[in-house]
Amino acid sequence: MTDFFQNKMPVIERLKSYGFSEEDGVWAYHVRILEGDFELTVQVLPGGEVRTQLMECELGEVYTLHLVEEAGGEFVGRVRAAYEAALEDIALHCFEGAYFKQPQTEKLFAYARETYGSEPEYLWEDTPDNAILRRKETGKWYAAVLTARNKCLGFSGEGTMEIIDLHADPAEIPRLVDGVRILPGWHMNKKHWISVPLDGRLPFNDLTALLDKSFLLAKK
């Protein structure tokens, strides 16, 4: 079960649309599987932890053999397959990648979702801590959220930093770039892109203003 939800976090609006109901911060979903012989209950706890319970309806008892790796046989295999298929579908439709750690990064994704209907796209399997945002009508990127080494960005110390690459007016870039809060575009054409660290050094309102401008520039 854990593999389906590893490095992922629930999206509340998606849980609602899927059929989850909330009580005291816990989101619960019930579904019959295997022609109604079993009822699967999936709970999403605050913080994103997922718990499940499988009930054998005719006996009214909790079933657990599908969780035992050593348990074999055709029947157990069918139950396990149906159970995993249900969880995989929930993970696909109700969760998104949680590879980024900075609160400002998640807040920015929420803003893009609410404002532009954009969802982060994880295009590179070997670097899951990189994502892009694109305009639906043109397919053009208006932002790339990346994880870069501090030294590559011109900062001292080991470790990495989450940044966002944004379109900017070439005439404004020399004024915007200060080397601390706003950087030349990393891995992008520096005449047309800027990079902003997402550790909060740039106020969120200023960041969303830059994102809005980037969204408009991506229309061209």
Order of alpha helices (4+ residues) and beta strands (2+ residues): alpha-beta-alpha-beta-beta-beta-beta-beta-alpha-beta-alpha-beta-beta-beta-alpha-beta-beta-alpha
